Structure formats: structure tokens, C-alpha cells
Amino acid sequence: GNTTPEIEFHGDGKRLKKASADVAMAKQAARSRKEKNKMKYLTESSRRSNETIRTSPLARILPSNSRLSQWVLQQAGDLHAWFSELEEPKRSGCLASLVLHRNFDAVVAGLIVANCVYTTYQANYEMATLGDKPPGDAVIELSFLLVFVVELCIKLVLHRLYFFCNESLAWNIFDFVLVAFAAVDQALTSSG
């Protein structure tokens, strides 16, 4: 491991200079190793991205011998490598402590289950009454929608565009699309 050399402060100072030089060389070697590992990782990541792009549907559409298609595929590979390297900064503050708390996800999951239970009740009620809606249906549906829109907006404010590229990417996009469809459905239903 890293050990600090013994330094004697008496004599002509040659040992002090040598120890300082040794420490500086060790730090430079560590930086160099770190840079080499980073470059190796980036090169490997770029190679994987380019391989992914070469086997993508885009590569099948474009003619392979065209300079334009090679440029497009290269740009797509670079974009994929850049996108996969994005890392969301650590979030802090009141909003972050609310959204990142484990109880927030539990409450949202409970609301999703409650919405599913209500949707089942609603479907059964409509079947039993030949299409009539349950009493208070519009208010309950709008309440669920508003809660999910607020939840989505809070997450978007907290994560900003990282919402669409963080470790929860798939769930976030699914959530966004689901809430968007529910809002459009609610708007169309209430407009007639």
C-alpha cells in the first residue's frame, strides 16, 4: 500500500529532497494509471457502442459503402457512448430528501395499488349496471390523475433531464407515458 517515507530533518536535506521526489513520482504514476484505465474504459465503451450501432436497425437501412452512412453510424455510436456515460449528480435539498426517501416510493406504490383496486371496482360496477359509472367516478379518477401528475412533476423538477437517462430510465419513461395517456384520456372524456 501507500506508505509515507521516513524523513529526517537534520543533515544536508538530500534525504528530504529524495523523499519529496519519490512521493511526487508515486502520485504521478497513480495519475497516469488512472488516466490509462479511464482511456481503456472509454475506448472499450466506444467500441461496444459502435458494435451496437453497427448491428442496429439503422445500420440495416443505410447503405454500408456510403461515406454519409459511415458518418451517421459513427455519430450515432458516439452519441450512444456519450449517453451511456451520463451520470446524474447527487441531489440534495428538501425536494431530494422527499423524493429519494424510501417512504415516497411506498406511498406511490400504495396509490398505484389503490388505483388498480378502484379500476377493478369501476369495471365490475359498469358490468353490473350496464355501463353506468360509479357515484363520484369523475372526482376519484381526476384525483388519482392529479396525484400522479404531481408525483411526475416533482420527479422531473428534481432530476431534470436526467429523469430520462438515470438508472430508473425504463420505469421513468413508462411512468411518463402512462401519465401522459391518462391525462389525454381524462381530457377527452371530460370534453365530451
C-alpha positions as CSV (number, residue, x, y, z in Angstrom):
1,G,0.0,0.0,0.0
2,N,0.9,3.6,0.2
3,T,3.5,4.4,2.9
4,T,4.9,7.7,3.7
5,P,8.8,7.7,3.7
6,E,10.6,8.5,6.8
7,I,12.0,12.0,6.6
8,E,14.9,13.2,8.6
9,F,15.2,16.9,9.1
10,H,18.9,17.0,10.0
11,G,21.9,16.8,7.7
12,D,22.1,18.5,4.3
13,G,18.5,18.0,3.2
14,K,19.2,15.4,0.5
15,R,17.0,12.8,2.1
16,L,14.1,15.3,2.3
17,K,14.5,16.1,-1.4
18,K,14.7,12.5,-2.3
19,A,11.6,11.6,-0.3
20,S,9.7,14.5,-1.8
21,A,10.7,13.4,-5.3
22,D,9.6,9.8,-4.5
23,V,6.2,11.0,-3.3
24,A,5.8,13.2,-6.4
25,M,6.7,10.3,-8.7
26,A,4.3,7.9,-6.9
27,K,1.5,10.5,-7.3
28,Q,2.3,11.0,-11.0
29,A,2.4,7.2,-11.6
30,A,-1.0,6.8,-9.8
31,R,-2.5,9.6,-12.0
32,S,-1.0,8.0,-15.1
33,R,-2.5,4.6,-14.2
34,K,-5.9,6.3,-13.5
35,E,-5.8,8.1,-16.9
36,K,-4.8,4.8,-18.7
37,N,-7.7,2.9,-17.0
38,K,-10.1,5.7,-17.9
39,M,-9.0,5.8,-21.6
40,K,-9.2,2.0,-21.7
41,Y,-12.7,2.1,-20.3
42,L,-13.8,4.9,-22.7
43,T,-12.2,3.0,-25.7
44,E,-14.0,-0.2,-24.7
45,S,-17.3,1.7,-24.2
46,S,-17.0,3.4,-27.5
47,R,-16.2,0.0,-29.2
48,R,-19.3,-1.6,-27.6
49,S,-21.4,1.4,-28.7
50,N,-20.1,1.2,-32.2
51,E,-20.7,-2.5,-32.3
52,T,-24.3,-1.9,-31.0
53,I,-24.9,0.7,-33.7
54,R,-23.4,-1.5,-36.5
55,T,-25.9,-4.2,-35.6
56,S,-28.8,-1.8,-35.1
57,P,-31.8,-1.4,-37.5
58,L,-30.3,1.9,-38.6
59,A,-27.3,0.1,-40.0
60,R,-29.5,-2.2,-42.0
61,I,-31.4,0.7,-43.6
62,L,-28.3,2.7,-44.6
63,P,-26.1,1.5,-47.4
64,S,-22.8,0.3,-45.9
65,N,-20.4,1.7,-48.5
66,S,-21.6,5.3,-48.4
67,R,-19.5,7.9,-46.6
68,L,-22.7,9.5,-45.3
69,S,-23.9,6.3,-43.8
70,Q,-20.5,5.7,-42.2
71,W,-20.6,9.2,-40.7
72,V,-24.2,8.8,-39.5
73,L,-23.3,5.4,-37.9
74,Q,-20.2,7.0,-36.3
75,Q,-22.2,9.9,-34.9
76,A,-24.8,7.5,-33.6
77,G,-22.1,5.4,-31.9
78,D,-20.6,8.5,-30.3
79,L,-24.0,9.7,-29.2
80,H,-24.7,6.3,-27.7
81,A,-21.4,6.2,-25.9
82,W,-21.9,9.8,-24.5
83,F,-25.5,8.9,-23.4
84,S,-24.4,5.7,-21.7
85,E,-21.7,7.6,-19.8
86,L,-24.0,10.2,-18.3
87,E,-24.2,10.2,-14.6
88,E,-26.7,12.1,-12.6
89,P,-25.2,14.4,-9.9
90,K,-26.0,13.6,-6.3
91,R,-29.2,15.5,-5.5
92,S,-29.7,17.3,-2.2
93,G,-32.3,19.6,-0.6
94,C,-35.8,19.4,0.6
95,L,-37.2,18.0,-2.7
96,A,-34.5,15.4,-2.9
97,S,-35.0,14.3,0.7
98,L,-38.7,13.9,-0.1
99,V,-38.4,12.0,-3.4
100,L,-35.4,9.9,-2.5
101,H,-36.9,8.7,0.8
102,R,-38.0,5.1,0.8
103,N,-41.4,6.1,2.1
104,F,-42.1,8.2,-1.0
105,D,-41.9,5.1,-3.3
106,A,-44.0,3.2,-0.8
107,V,-46.7,5.8,-0.8
108,V,-46.7,6.0,-4.6
109,A,-46.8,2.2,-4.9
110,G,-49.8,2.2,-2.4
111,L,-51.6,4.8,-4.6
112,I,-50.9,2.7,-7.7
113,V,-52.4,-0.4,-6.0
114,A,-55.4,1.8,-4.8
115,N,-55.9,3.0,-8.4
116,C,-55.9,-0.7,-9.6
117,V,-58.4,-1.7,-7.0
118,Y,-60.6,1.2,-7.9
119,T,-60.3,0.4,-11.6
120,T,-61.4,-3.2,-10.9
121,Y,-64.4,-1.9,-8.8
122,Q,-65.2,0.5,-11.6
123,A,-65.2,-2.2,-14.3
124,N,-67.3,-4.5,-12.1
125,Y,-69.8,-1.7,-11.4
126,E,-70.1,-0.8,-15.1
127,M,-70.7,-4.5,-16.0
128,A,-73.4,-4.9,-13.2
129,T,-75.2,-1.7,-14.2
130,L,-74.9,-2.0,-17.9
131,G,-72.4,0.9,-18.4
132,D,-73.3,3.3,-15.6
133,K,-70.3,4.9,-13.8
134,P,-69.9,4.5,-10.1
135,P,-71.0,7.5,-8.0
136,G,-68.2,10.1,-7.7
137,D,-66.2,8.4,-10.5
138,A,-65.1,11.6,-12.2
139,V,-63.8,13.1,-9.0
140,I,-62.0,9.9,-8.0
141,E,-60.4,9.5,-11.5
142,L,-59.3,13.1,-11.5
143,S,-57.9,12.8,-8.0
144,F,-55.7,9.8,-9.0
145,L,-54.6,11.6,-12.1
146,L,-53.7,14.8,-10.2
147,V,-51.7,12.8,-7.7
148,F,-49.7,11.0,-10.4
149,V,-49.2,14.3,-12.4
150,V,-47.8,15.9,-9.2
151,E,-45.6,12.9,-8.5
152,L,-44.2,13.0,-12.1
153,C,-43.7,16.8,-11.9
154,I,-41.8,16.6,-8.6
155,K,-39.5,13.9,-10.1
156,L,-39.0,16.0,-13.3
157,V,-38.1,19.1,-11.2
158,L,-35.7,17.1,-9.1
159,H,-34.0,15.0,-11.8
160,R,-34.4,17.5,-14.7
161,L,-33.4,15.8,-18.0
162,Y,-31.6,13.1,-16.0
163,F,-35.1,11.7,-15.4
164,F,-34.9,10.2,-18.9
165,C,-31.4,8.8,-18.6
166,N,-30.7,7.8,-15.0
167,E,-30.7,4.2,-13.5
168,S,-34.5,4.3,-13.5
169,L,-34.7,5.2,-17.1
170,A,-37.2,2.5,-18.2
171,W,-39.6,3.0,-15.3
172,N,-39.4,6.8,-15.6
173,I,-40.3,6.7,-19.3
174,F,-43.0,4.1,-18.6
175,D,-44.4,6.4,-15.9
176,F,-44.2,9.5,-18.1
177,V,-46.1,7.8,-21.0
178,L,-48.7,6.3,-18.7
179,V,-49.4,9.6,-17.0
180,A,-49.5,11.4,-20.4
181,F,-52.0,8.9,-21.8
182,A,-54.1,9.2,-18.6
183,A,-54.2,13.0,-18.9
184,V,-55.2,12.8,-22.6
185,D,-57.9,10.2,-21.8
186,Q,-59.2,12.4,-19.0
187,A,-59.2,15.5,-21.2
188,L,-61.1,13.7,-24.0
189,T,-63.5,12.1,-21.5
190,S,-64.4,15.4,-19.8
191,S,-64.7,17.3,-23.1
192,G,-67.4,15.0,-24.3
